[in-house]
Amino acid sequence: MTIGTNDTTAPMAQALLAWRSLLGDAAVRDDATTLTHYAASTAASGTRPAAVVWPHSLEQVIGVVRIAALHEVPIYPISTGKNWGYGDACAVGAGQVIVELSKMNRIMSVDPELAYAVIEPGVTQQQLSQHLRDNDYPLWMDCTGAGPDTSLLGNILERGFGHSPYGNRLQHVAGMQIVLASGEVLETGFGHYPQAKAHYLFPYGIGPFLDGIFTQSNFGIVTRVGFWLMPKAACLNHFICKIGRHDTIAPVVDALRRLRLDGSLRSIVHIGNDLRLLSGSMVFPRARAGALAALPDALRAQLRRESGLGAWTVSGALYGSVRQVAAARHALRAALRGLDVDTVILSDVKLKAGALMARMLGDSALGRSLRAKVALGEALFALNRGIPNGRFLAGAYWRRRTGLPADFPIHANPAADRCGLLWVSPVLPLRGADLLQLHALTEPIFRSHGFDMFVTFSMINERALGGVMTLAFDKDDPDEVARALSCYRALFACVMTHGYIPYRVGIGSMGDLDPEHDTYWRTVALLKAALDPLGIIAPGRYQPGTPIAASRQETG
């Protein structure tokens, strides 16, 4: 027997009644249309929730958690549900109640002198960026390529990274507010002292440093954070390096590492292969590739020539005063001298000149090519200044049969658009040899399963590269879906076996993170038991080896 929500004795039904009393009927939904929408995923399939609730305030989150604990119903908090490629808006297990925090979207304050904002989970990249510009604050925020509608806090809690000198985002936040499973509110750092002057300025506070345990975990629900901002740079340049051959990327990586270590390069530097860039400007050319799911080598080489691409492209920004940027340009050119690299350094002046030239060339082939390059440069400069742009989501649509939506990139949503997308994100030493080794290990896996390998390696700090390997597939082809899942499992096993452990994983891999049953994960389990003894908050989230119960209600 299955007890449905119309049986008021069932824990789930009782919880739904209590949540409706707390939040109102409109903020508690368990209809089929809503549940189907939240089960949409870029993975082969998503997990279907039992219900979705939308609290609007800290007090309502506290109430939601206490009701969940009273009835022992599992809840799964999300910010805006745009975690594409890693789980989207889905819980780890089916039958959990999604707690969406997108209605908690207040920018609590901005301090222009000390350069930080205090934000809630529903604040999007577009919202904060626009707020800074509307109020003429002399500040920029770090921005990712995930699109304007994505949550800042959601990405921070996954330890995501952007593009700017503040791109290692978790290092640039302070003062978390967290609702624990007991319903108590925890203020980290100095925040639990009401008189504290440096609440959002010094993340460590005094005593044990707790903020980290609330990232990539299920120990509580983060409802507020201080997010550090950058003063507007007096001068901004962007460099793009074209590397002709695959194997000559290694000395370029090593040269740039030295510039990251000595501070000449302060922003996060991205290294993308040819397919990563091709997938950002087009969808899979079915008419030219026939029935194949991956580009034939000859066609790939032809597309690279048509687009003027090398085997690899390196991209990064130079920030500072005019003198500082000039010195960084000089250091960059000196470091790359004699290597297989063609370097272009863009400025606002060059972009304006290019746009003028493109207009003069009209609709000629050269004019169209130049306009595309100017548009890319303008999008990169916008990202560098903290202005989000959805165009960098184009790669998610690579295998989508109907291509990019007509209004792309406006409100792009790969999950709702039935894009097949999985990401494997290993971390490796910032050495050219490691980049080539990891590529040599994983590229044959893509090839043997019949897929293109798009990959970006980002210098997330001065000593490590964060890889993002994109597995794009056609969700409307059952055979391709099956091959994609097999490919993903093989990739995940490969990077784990060879010591290139991912910096984040999707919901389908969280149960596989502890093959050796080690002390680290046993300690995590002890913390979970202490902070959430009923296992109410996000069961299974970064919690390997734990059975995922859909709910406490009777099923059979």
C-alpha positions in Angstrom: 0.0 0.0 0.0 1.1 3.6 -0.7 -0.1 6.3 1.6 -0.9 9.4 -0.6 -1.0 13.0 0.4 -4.8 12.8 0.8 -4.3 10.6 3.9 -3.9 13.1 6.7 -2.2 10.4 8.9 0.8 10.2 6.5 3.8 12.2 7.7 4.2 13.8 4.2 0.6 14.8 4.1 0.8 16.3 7.6 4.0 18.2 6.7 2.3 19.6 3.5 -0.6 20.8 5.6 1.7 22.5 8.1 3.8 24.1 5.3 0.7 25.4 3.6 -0.4 27.0 6.9 3.0 28.5 7.3 3.7 29.6 3.7 0.3 29.8 2.0 -1.1 27.5 -0.7 0.8 29.2 -3.6 4.2 28.4 -2.0 3.6 24.7 -1.5 3.0 22.6 -4.6 2.8 18.9 -5.2 0.9 18.8 -8.5 2.1 16.7 -11.4 3.1 19.6 -13.6 5.3 21.1 -10.9 6.9 17.8 -10.0 7.6 17.0 -13.6 9.3 20.4 -14.1 11.6 19.9 -11.1 12.5 16.4 -12.3 13.9 17.8 -15.6 17.6 17.3 -15.8 20.5 17.5 -18.2 21.4 14.0 -17.0 19.8 10.9 -18.6 17.0 11.2 -16.1 16.2 13.3 -13.0 14.8 12.5 -9.6 11.1 13.3 -9.0 10.4 15.3 -5.8 7.5 14.7 -3.5 6.7 18.5 -3.4 8.3 21.9 -3.7 8.1 24.7 -1.2 9.2 28.3 -1.5 10.0 30.1 1.7 10.4 33.9 1.5 12.4 34.7 4.7 14.7 33.4 7.3 11.8 32.9 9.7 10.0 30.8 7.1 13.1 28.6 6.4 13.2 28.0 10.2 9.6 27.0 10.1 10.0 24.7 7.1 12.9 22.9 8.8 11.1 22.4 12.1 8.1 21.0 10.3 10.3 18.6 8.3 12.0 17.5 11.5 8.6 17.0 13.3 7.3 14.7 10.6 10.7 13.3 9.6 10.3 14.3 6.0 13.5 14.8 4.0 14.0 18.2 2.4 16.5 19.3 -0.2 17.4 23.0 -0.4 18.4 24.6 -3.7 19.0 28.2 -4.5 17.6 28.8 -8.0 17.9 25.2 -9.4 20.4 26.1 -12.2 23.0 23.5 -11.2 23.2 22.3 -14.8 25.4 19.3 -15.6 25.6 18.4 -11.9 22.0 17.7 -10.9 20.0 20.8 -12.0 17.1 21.3 -9.5 17.0 17.6 -8.5 17.6 16.1 -5.1 20.0 13.2 -4.8 17.1 10.8 -4.1 13.5 10.8 -5.4 10.6 11.7 -3.1 12.4 14.4 -1.2 10.8 17.9 -0.8 12.6 20.6 -2.7 13.1 23.8 -0.7 13.7 26.4 -3.3 15.2 29.7 -2.0 14.8 31.8 -5.1 12.2 34.0 -3.4 14.8 35.0 -0.8 16.5 37.3 -3.3 17.3 40.4 -1.3 20.6 42.3 -1.6 20.7 43.2 2.1 23.4 45.8 1.7 26.4 47.0 -0.3 29.4 48.6 1.3 31.1 50.7 -1.4 34.1 51.6 0.8 35.0 48.1 2.0 33.7 46.5 -1.2 31.3 43.8 -0.3 27.6 42.9 -0.6 25.4 40.9 1.8 23.1 38.6 -0.3 20.5 35.9 0.1 20.5 32.6 -1.9 18.1 33.8 -4.5 20.2 36.7 -5.7 21.3 36.0 -9.2 24.3 37.1 -11.1 22.2 39.5 -13.2 20.5 40.9 -10.2 23.7 41.9 -8.3 25.5 43.0 -11.5 22.5 45.3 -12.4 22.2 46.6 -8.8 25.9 47.7 -8.8 25.5 49.5 -12.1 22.1 51.1 -11.3 23.5 52.5 -8.1 26.8 53.6 -9.8 28.9 51.7 -7.3 32.6 51.7 -8.3 32.6 48.0 -7.9 32.6 44.8 -10.0 31.6 41.3 -8.9 33.2 38.0 -10.0 31.1 36.4 -12.7 30.8 32.8 -14.1 29.7 31.7 -17.6 26.7 29.8 -16.2 24.3 32.6 -17.2 22.6 35.6 -15.8 19.8 33.7 -13.9 22.1 31.5 -11.8 22.5 32.0 -8.0 25.7 33.5 -6.7 25.4 31.6 -3.3 24.5 28.3 -5.0 27.7 28.4 -7.0 29.8 29.5 -3.9 28.5 26.6 -1.9 29.6 24.2 -4.7 33.0 25.9 -4.6 32.6 27.1 -8.1 34.9 29.6 -9.8 34.7 32.5 -12.2 37.0 34.7 -14.2 38.4 37.6 -12.2 41.1 38.0 -9.5 38.2 37.1 -7.2 37.4 34.0 -9.2 38.2 31.5 -6.5 34.9 32.5 -5.0 34.9 30.7 -1.6 38.1 32.6 -0.7 36.1 35.9 -1.1 33.2 35.4 1.2 32.7 36.0 4.9 29.9 35.7 7.5 27.5 32.9 6.7 24.1 32.6 8.2 22.9 29.0 8.4 19.6 27.3 9.5 20.5 24.0 11.3 18.3 20.9 11.3 17.2 21.9 14.8 15.8 25.2 13.5 18.6 27.1 15.3 20.4 29.9 13.4 24.2 29.8 13.2 26.2 32.9 12.4 29.8 32.0 11.4 32.9 34.1 11.8 32.3 37.1 14.1 28.6 37.1 13.2 27.5 35.5 16.5 28.8 38.6 18.4 26.1 41.3 17.9 28.6 44.0 18.4 31.1 42.7 15.9 32.5 45.3 13.5 34.2 42.9 11.0 31.3 40.4 10.5 31.7 40.4 6.7 35.3 41.4 6.5 37.3 38.6 8.3 35.9 35.1 7.6 37.7 33.2 10.3 36.3 34.8 13.4 37.7 33.3 16.6 37.6 29.6 17.4 37.1 26.8 14.9 36.6 27.9 11.3 33.2 26.5 10.4 32.2 28.0 7.1 33.9 25.3 5.0 31.8 22.4 6.4 28.6 24.0 5.0 29.9 23.9 1.5 29.4 20.7 -0.5 27.6 19.2 2.5 24.1 18.6 3.9 24.7 20.1 7.4 22.4 23.1 7.2 20.7 25.6 4.9 22.8 28.7 4.2 20.5 31.8 4.0 22.9 34.7 3.8 26.6 35.5 3.1 28.9 38.4 2.7 30.3 38.4 -0.9 33.4 40.4 -1.6 33.5 42.7 -4.6 36.3 44.2 -6.6 37.0 47.9 -7.1 36.6 48.9 -10.7 39.9 48.5 -12.5 41.3 51.6 -14.1 42.6 49.5 -17.0 41.4 46.1 -18.3 42.9 44.1 -21.1 42.1 40.5 -22.3 44.6 38.2 -23.8 43.8 35.3 -26.1 46.6 32.8 -27.0 46.2 30.4 -30.0 48.3 27.2 -29.7 48.8 25.5 -33.0 49.4 21.9 -32.0 48.0 19.7 -29.2 51.3 18.7 -27.6 52.8 22.2 -27.5 50.3 23.4 -24.9 52.5 22.0 -22.1 55.3 24.6 -22.1 52.7 27.3 -22.4 51.0 26.1 -19.2 54.3 26.0 -17.4 55.2 29.5 -18.5 51.8 30.9 -17.4 52.2 29.0 -14.0 55.2 31.1 -13.2 53.2 34.3 -14.0 50.4 33.1 -11.7 52.9 32.3 -8.9 54.6 35.7 -9.0 51.4 37.7 -9.3 51.7 38.9 -12.9 48.5 37.1 -13.7 45.9 37.6 -11.0 42.8 36.5 -12.8 41.7 32.9 -13.5 43.2 31.8 -16.8 41.1 29.3 -18.9 42.6 26.8 -21.4 40.1 25.3 -23.8 40.5 22.8 -26.6 39.3 23.4 -30.1 36.0 21.6 -29.5 35.2 23.6 -26.4 35.4 26.8 -28.5 33.6 25.3 -31.5 30.7 24.2 -29.3 30.4 27.7 -28.1 29.7 29.1 -31.6 27.7 26.3 -33.3 25.8 23.1 -32.7 26.8 19.7 -34.0 26.9 19.9 -37.8 24.7 16.9 -38.5 24.4 17.7 -42.2 28.2 17.4 -42.5 28.8 14.6 -40.1 26.0 12.3 -41.1 24.8 9.8 -38.5 27.9 10.1 -36.4 27.7 11.3 -32.8 31.3 12.6 -32.8 33.1 14.7 -35.4 35.3 12.8 -37.8 38.9 13.9 -37.5 38.9 15.4 -41.0 35.7 17.5 -40.4 37.1 18.6 -37.0 40.2 19.9 -38.7 38.2 21.6 -41.4 36.0 23.4 -38.8 39.1 24.5 -36.9 40.5 26.0 -40.1 37.2 27.7 -40.9 37.0 29.2 -37.4 40.7 30.2 -37.3 41.3 28.1 -34.2 44.3 26.2 -32.9 44.4 23.0 -31.0 44.1 25.0 -27.7 43.1 28.5 -26.8 44.2 30.3 -23.6 42.1 33.2 -22.3 42.6 35.5 -19.4 42.3 39.1 -18.2 44.8 41.7 -17.0 43.5 44.1 -14.3 45.0 47.1 -12.6 46.3 50.6 -13.3 47.5 51.5 -16.8 51.1 50.9 -15.5 50.3 47.6 -13.9 48.5 46.3 -17.0 51.4 47.4 -19.2 53.8 45.5 -16.9 51.6 42.4 -17.0 51.4 42.6 -20.8 55.2 42.8 -21.0 55.6 39.8 -18.6 53.1 37.8 -20.6 54.8 38.4 -23.9 58.3 37.7 -22.4 57.1 34.4 -20.8 55.6 33.1 -24.1 58.4 34.2 -26.4 59.7 31.4 -28.5 56.8 29.1 -27.8 54.2 27.8 -30.3 51.6 30.5 -29.5 50.0 33.4 -31.3 49.0 36.0 -28.7 46.4 38.8 -29.2 45.8 41.3 -26.4 42.5 43.1 -26.6 41.5 46.5 -25.2 38.4 48.6 -25.3 40.0 50.7 -28.0 40.8 47.7 -30.2 37.3 46.3 -29.8 35.7 49.6 -30.9 38.1 49.7 -33.9 37.2 46.2 -34.8 33.5 46.9 -34.6 33.9 49.9 -36.8 35.9 47.9 -39.4 33.2 45.1 -39.3 30.5 47.7 -40.1 32.6 49.0 -43.0 33.1 45.5 -44.4 29.4 44.9 -44.3 28.0 41.4 -45.0 31.2 40.1 -46.6 32.7 36.9 -45.3 35.5 38.9 -43.7 32.9 41.3 -42.1 30.9 38.5 -40.7 34.0 36.8 -39.2 35.2 40.1 -37.7 31.8 40.8 -36.2 31.8 37.3 -34.5 35.2 38.0 -33.1 34.2 41.4 -31.8 31.0 39.9 -30.2 33.1 37.3 -28.4 35.5 40.0 -27.2 32.7 42.1 -25.9 31.2 39.1 -24.1 34.6 38.3 -22.5 35.0 42.0 -21.4 31.5 41.9 -19.9 32.3 38.8 -17.9 35.6 40.4 -16.7 33.6 43.3 -15.4 31.0 41.1 -13.7 28.3 41.4 -16.3 26.9 37.9 -17.0 26.1 36.6 -20.5 24.3 33.4 -21.3 26.1 32.8 -24.6 28.7 30.6 -22.9 26.0 28.0 -22.2 25.9 27.2 -26.0 28.0 24.1 -25.5 25.2 22.5 -23.5 23.1 22.5 -26.7 25.8 20.7 -28.9 23.8 17.5 -29.5 20.3 19.0 -29.2 18.4 18.0 -32.3 16.7 21.4 -32.7 19.8 23.4 -32.0 19.8 26.6 -30.0 16.4 28.1 -29.0 15.3 31.0 -31.1 15.7 33.5 -28.2 19.1 32.1 -27.0 20.7 33.1 -24.8 17.8 34.9 -23.1 16.8 32.8 -20.1 18.6 29.8 -21.4 17.7 26.6 -19.5 19.5 23.5 -20.7 17.4 21.2 -18.4 14.1 22.5 -19.6 15.3 22.5 -23.2 16.2 18.7 -23.0 19.9 19.1 -23.4 22.0 16.1 -22.6 24.9 17.3 -20.4 27.2 15.7 -17.8 30.4 17.2 -16.4 33.4 15.5 -15.0 35.6 18.1 -13.2 39.0 16.8 -12.0 41.6 18.8 -10.3 45.3 18.4 -11.3 48.6 20.0 -10.6 49.3 23.2 -12.6 51.8 21.5 -14.9 51.7 21.0 -18.6 52.7 17.4 -18.2 49.7 16.7 -16.0 47.3 18.3 -18.5 48.6 16.1 -21.3 48.6 13.0 -19.1 45.0 13.5 -18.1 44.0 14.3 -21.7 45.7 11.1 -22.8 43.8 9.1 -20.2 40.4 10.5 -20.9 40.2 11.3 -24.6 40.2 7.7 -25.6 37.2 7.1 -23.4 35.2 9.7 -25.1 36.3 8.4 -28.5 35.5 4.7 -27.7 32.0 5.7 -26.7 31.5 7.8 -29.8 31.5 11.3 -28.2 33.3 14.6 -28.7 35.5 15.7 -25.8 35.2 19.4 -24.9 37.5 20.3 -22.1 38.5 23.5 -20.3 41.3 23.6 -17.8 41.2 26.7 -15.5 44.0 28.0 -13.3 41.7 28.2 -10.2 44.7 29.1 -8.1 48.4 29.5 -8.4 49.1 25.8 -8.2 46.1 23.8 -9.5 44.1 23.4 -12.6 40.4 22.7 -12.4 39.2 20.7 -15.4 35.7 20.6 -16.8 35.1 17.8 -19.3 31.8 18.2 -21.1 29.9 15.1 -22.2 27.1 16.4 -24.4 24.6 13.9 -25.8 21.2 13.6 -27.5 18.5 12.9 -24.9 16.1 11.9 -27.6 18.3 8.9 -28.7 18.0 6.1 -26.2 21.2 4.4 -27.6 23.1 7.6 -27.2 21.8 8.1 -23.7 23.0 4.6 -22.7 26.4 5.2 -24.3 26.7 8.6 -22.5 26.0 7.0 -19.1 28.6 4.3 -19.8 31.1 7.0 -20.9 30.5 9.1 -17.8 31.0 6.1 -15.4 34.2 5.2 -17.2 35.5 8.8 -17.0 34.6 9.1 -13.3 36.4 5.8 -12.5 39.4 6.9 -14.6 40.0 10.2 -12.9 39.4 8.7 -9.4 41.8 5.8 -10.1 44.6 8.0 -11.4 44.4 10.6 -8.6 42.7 13.5 -10.5 39.9 13.8 -8.0 37.0 16.0 -9.0 36.5 19.3 -7.2 32.7 18.8 -7.4 30.4 16.0 -8.6 26.8 15.6 -9.8 24.1 13.9 -7.7 24.7 10.6 -9.5 28.3 10.3 -8.3 27.9 11.4 -4.7 27.5 7.8 -3.5 30.8 6.8 -5.1 33.1 9.2 -3.3 34.3 6.8 -0.6 35.4 3.5 -2.2 38.0 3.0 0.6 35.7 3.9 3.5 38.3 6.3 4.8 38.6 8.4 7.9 37.7 11.6 6.2 34.2 10.4 5.2 33.7 8.7 8.6 34.4 12.1 10.2 31.9 13.8 7.8 29.3 11.2 8.9 30.0 12.0 12.6 29.4 15.7 11.9 26.2 14.9 10.0 25.0 12.8 12.9 25.7 15.5 15.4 24.2 18.4 13.4 21.3 16.5 11.8 20.6 13.3 13.7 17.3 12.6 11.9 19.0 13.0 8.5 16.4 15.6 7.4 18.5 17.9 5.3 19.4 16.7 1.8 20.1 13.0 2.5 22.7 11.7 0.2 24.2 15.0 -0.7 28.0 14.5 -0.5 27.2 11.6 1.8 28.6 8.5 0.2 27.5 5.1 1.4 24.2 6.3 2.9 20.9 4.7 1.8 18.6 7.4 0.3 15.1 7.2 1.8 12.5 8.9 -0.3 10.6 9.9 2.8 9.5 8.4 6.1 6.0 7.7 4.9 5.0 4.1 4.5 5.3 2.7 0.9 4.8 -0.7 -0.5 
